Amino acid sequence: MATIGVERAGRVQFAVLPPLALYVHIPWCVRKCPYCDFNSHEGAEPLPEREYVAKLVADLESLLPSVWGRRLMSVFIGGGTPSLFSPQAIDELLAAVRARLTLEPGAEITLEANPGTVEAARFRGFRDAGVNRVSLGVQSFDDAMLSALGRIHGAAEARKAVSTALASFDNVNIDLMYGLPGQTLDMTRSDIEEALACGVPHISAYQLTIEPNTVFYRRPPPLPEHDACADMQLGVEEALAAAGYQHYETSAFARPGHRCRHNLNYWQFGDYLGIGAGAHGKVSFPDRVTRHERIKQPRDYLVAPSTLVREASVPPTELPFEFMLNALRLVEGFPIALFEERTGLPFVTVVRQLEDAERRGLIERDWQRVRPTERGRLFLNELLAVFVGGENTGREAGVPIALHAPRTSSPAGR
């Protein structure tokens, strides 16, 4: 849906609100990976499925007054490892969602899965519950690389999981990583070739980054040099382009008609509800944009009378940076009108910063669209830093910002 915004007396105003999505966070996994900075926690069996689904539904009900009359265009169940939950629990959750909010016809409903936790019957159960897209955290088809990453599955399990997923779902994504400990360019090419041979319509390929509060941050593994990683990235992009995949976002590649609609809504600065431990959300009102955040620790989340830890309006001065942080990840950039539609601010608000980025060769623009150049895509942190500080961002220059590529679940569960 289009939105038309204007700035009045220092505030934003929307005529029509953006599309709305739902992010559901299930925080448990079998084993915490040493590179993972997501809100995920090793969980002992049996998991508290019934209690957790009840809290998810309570979260959703608490948000209903803020979104009356709006439809969901997508649902994304991320983690953690959501496929640890039974198909019955996912069915109960999605039935509760449908009973409280209207889903658009053909709404995309994604479930993240770990290749070490799935089987054919579970996939069929997830499909019957209403899931129509699966995202598999494969990361590599090389046993040595998977071991270095601390994954619980091996290459054979990864291949079987992809084949099993494709037997139940037409829309399957696999996550791949490059720049891994001890990885060579040939090994990266082998991973991409194997991914292509699987025939999945969507591939997310991103470089391993060392994040704070991870095992790899405390004990960094030996990683390939920067130039080697750049060659790997180029090799990945060339191989996928040659195979007919469209590179539409920093780390996302899709065959025509298979772009992830849920993640596109993030990158186009749409709205999303966040439910579950540590989930974040963004909701626009006619005169403001708000963000909400849930209790992070699962044990605290399950016993709290209210799981909401923060809800606040985003100052209009911060909206330009937040918009660019998302929209400039898109290879095709964004229409100028979209900035005004999604922030409620006039485009002149960011003209000075765009001129600066253009002088540096980081973007190109015309009267309709702004898009990152090849240099801008390669040096995304440098491009986004143009919008940090300055009179319109409301942020002090020099403030560190986390600009790494999100994995499939995007920022809502981080």
N, C-alpha and C positions, 0 to 999 in steps of 0.2 A: 504494500500500500504506500502511496506517496504521502509525504508530509510536507507542509509548508510552514516555515517558521520565521518569525521576525523578532527583533530585539526591541523591547519596550521598557523604558525606565530601568535599564540594566538587567532585565530578566528575559528569559526565553519564552516563546509561545508557539504552540503547535496547533495547526488546524486539524490534522489527522495524525494519529499515532503510528509509530513504526510497526513492523511485523513483530510477533511475540513467539518466543520459543520457551521450552522447559528443559532445564538441566537437572538431572537427578544424580547425586553422588553416593556411591556405595564404596565405603573406604577400605574394605578388607581385601587382603591378598594372601597367597600362600607364603610368599617370602618377599621381603622388601629388597628391591634391586639396589645395588650400591650407587647407581647414578640418579636415582629417582628422588625428586624433591616435591612430588605430589603429596597430597594429604592421604597417604595410604598406610595401613597398619596390618602387621601379620596377625591373622585371626585363627583361634583354635576352634575346631569343630565341636559341637554344632554352632553355626553362626545364628545370631538372634534375629532370624528372618522376620518372624511375625511382629516382634516388638519394633523392629526398625521400619518395616513397611507402615506400621501404624503411626510412627513419628513422621515419616515422609508425608503421609496423608494429612496429618495435623499441620505440617509446614505449609502444604499447598492450601489448605483451607484458610490459614491465616493471611494468605496473599490474595485470596479471591476478591475482597473489596477493592483492591487496587487495580484489578483487571476485568471488572464486570463488562460483559458484552464483547470481549476480545476473544479471538480464536487463536489456537496454537498452530503454528506452521510446522513445528518439529518438536521431537522429544529426543534427548540424548542421555543415555544411562551410562555414566562413566565411573572411573574409580582410580585406585584400587582395581579389583577384578570383579566386575559385576556378574560375570558368568559363574562365579561361585554360588550365587543365589539360584535356587531351584526355578524351573519354569513356572511352577505354581505360584511362587512369590512374585515373579515378574508379571504374571497374569493378574494377580490380585492388585498389584501396583497400577498397571495400565488400565484396568477396569475402573479403579478409583479415580484416575485422571480423567477418563472419558465421562464419568458420571458427574464431574464437577466443571469441566471446561470442554468446549466444543473444539474438536480437531478439524482443521481444514481437510477437504477431500484429498486423499493421497498423501497425507502428512508423513514426513520422513521420521521413522522411529528407529534409532540406532542403539545397539548394545555393544559395549566393548567386551572382548573376550581374550583370554590368554590361551595360547595353543596347548598348554599343559593341563587345562581344566575343562576341556570340551569333548563331547562325543556326539554321535549322530542323533541319538534320541533327545538329548538336551537341546540341540539346535532346532529340531522339529518342534519341541515344546516351546521354545522362544518364539518361533515363527507363528505357532498357533495362538500365542498370547498377544500377537500384534506387532512384534518386531519385524521390520522389513529391511533392515540394513545392519550388517555386522562389521565391526572393526577389530581386526586381529593384531595383537602386538607381537609380530613375528621377530622383528629387529634384525635377524640375519638367518641365512640358511647354512651357516658354517658352524659346526659344533664347537670349534675352538673359540670363535667370536662369542657364541652364546655363553660358553663357560666363563669367558672374561667379563661378560656383562652380568653374571650371576643369575641368568635366566633359569627357570625350573624346567624348561622344555629343551629338547634337542632338535636337530635339523629334520629328522624323520617325523617327529611329532608335528613340527611346523608344516611340513608338506601335507601330512594327513589332515591337519586342522583346516587348511585352506581348501582342500578337496571336499572335505565334509561340509564346510560352510557353503561352498558353491552348489552343493547338492540341494540345499534348502533355501538359499537366498540368491537372487539375481544381483543384488547390490552388496558387494563385499569390498572392504578396504583392508590393506595390510600396511602396517607400519614397518619401515626399514630405517636403520641407522648406518651412518658411515663416519669415518674418522675414529674408528674403534681401536682399542689397544692392540698394537701389532698388525693392524690391517694394512694391506697394500692396495694399490689401484686395481690390480687384477682381481683381487678378492672382492672389491666393491663391484666391479663389472660382473663378476660371477653371481653375486647376490641379485643384481638388477635383472640379469638374463633369466635367472630362475623365477623371479617374481613375474616377469613378463610371460614366461612359459605357463604359469598358473592360470593366466587369463582373467585375473581380477580386474574390474573396471576402474578401481581407484587405488592409488599408491601414495602414501605419505612417506617422504624420504627426508630425513633431517640429520644434521651433524650432531654427534655427541658433544654436549657441553658440560663442563664441570660446574655444578651448582652448589651454593652454600648449603650446609646442613645435610650433606650426603656423605656416605662412606668414601666416595671418590674425592670429595673435597678435602677430607682429613688425610687420606692416603692416595694421592693422585697416581693413576697408572701412567705408564709411558704411552703417549699418544703420537700419532703421525704429525709431522711438521705442518705449519700453516699452508705452505705451497702445495704439499701433497693433498691436504684436505680440499683445497681449492680445485685441484685436478679431479678429485673424486666427485665433487659437486658438479663440475662441468660434465664429467663423464655420465653421471646419473641423468642430468638434464638432456643431454644429447641422445642417450639411449631411449629415454621415454618419449622424446619428441619424435624420433624416428619410428617408434612403434605406434604413433597416433594418439598419444596422451597429451592433453592440453595442460600446460603449466600455468595454473591460474592463481596460485598463492605461493608464498615463499617456499613452503615445503610440501605443497599439495599438487597432485597430478591426476587427471581424470580423463577417461574417454568421454566423448560428447554425450551429454545428458546425464552424467553421473557425478557432477560436482556435489560436494557435501553441502546441502542446503542449510543445515544447522550451523556449521562453521561459517558459511558465507554470511549468515545473519549476524554473527559476532563481528566479522570483518567489515561489514557494511553498517556497523553501529546500530543494529537493531536492538530490541528489548529481549530480555530473557529472565525467567524466574529461576532461582536457585534453591533447591531443597536437598537436604541431607547434610551430613557432618562436613563442615568447612565450606559448603557451597556458597557462591556469590551470585548476585543477580543485579539486573539493571532494569528499571521500569520508568517509562516516560509518562508524565501527566501533562495536561494542557499548558501548564505554566512552569514546569520544572522537570529535571531528570534526577532520579534517586538511585542509590545503590544499597543493597542489603547483604548481610553476611551472617552465616550460621556458626554455632559452636563447633570447634574443630575436632576435639578429641571424641571419638565414638562413645566411650564410656560416660563422659559428661553429657554428651548430646542425648543419650538414651534416657537419662534420668531428669533432665532439666524440664521444669514446667513450661518454659518458653525457650526455644532454641536460638532465637534472634539475639545476636550480640551487637549488631550495629545496623542502623538504617539512617541515611543522611542524604540530603540533596547535594548534587554535584554543583559547585559554584560555576556560573556561566564562564568565568575566566579560565576554568580548567577543561571545558568541553572541547576546544580546538585541539589540544594535545591528545585527549582521549580518542577523539575521532581519528586523528592521523596515525596514532599508535596502531590502530586496526586497519584503516582503509589503505594505508601505504604498503601493507603487506601484499596487496593484490597486484598481480603482474599488470593487469589492465588499468590499475588505478581506480579513480572514481569520477563520476560526473560532478561538475561544479554544483549543480542543483542539489546533489545528495548531501553535501555539507550543510547547506541551509535547512534541508528537510529533516536531517537527523540531529542537528545541534540546536536549531531554532535561532541561529545567529546569522547575520549577513556575511557574505563571502569576503567582504573587505576586511573582516576580522583577521584573516590569515594571509592577506596579500603580501605584506612585508616579508614574512617568513618564507613564503613560496618564492618570492623574487630572490631571496638569499640562496635557497636550495637550487634554484635554476642557475644562478651564477656559478655555483659549485659543480654543476653538471650532474646533480642528483635527481632532478625531475625534468620532465618536459610537459608543456601544457599548451592548450589553445583555448578558445572561448567556450568550449564545452566540457573538457576533461583535463584532469591532472593525473599523470602516471609516473612511476619511478623509472629512471633510465636503467640500463644494465648496471652502471656504476652504483646507482641508488639501491638497486636490489642486492648487490654484493656488499655494500657498506650501509646496511639498513640502520644500524645504530647511529652512524654519522648523520643520516638523513633525518631520523626521528629526533635527534638531539637539537636540530634547528628549531623545533617547536617547544623545547624546554627552556624556561626562562623567557624573558621578553615581557612586554607590557600586557600581552593578551592571554598568556598561559596561566598566570597565577602561581607559577612555580619558580623557585629560585634557580638561577643558572648554576650549574655545577652539581646539582642534586643527582646522585646515582640513580639510574633507571634500569630495570630489568627488561631487556628487549629481545630475549631469545625466542626462537620459534616455539610456539606452543605445540604440544603433541595433540592428537586428535580431539581430546576433550576440551581443548581451548582453555580460556582463563577461568571458566565458571567454577571449576572444582579445585583450583589451586590454593 
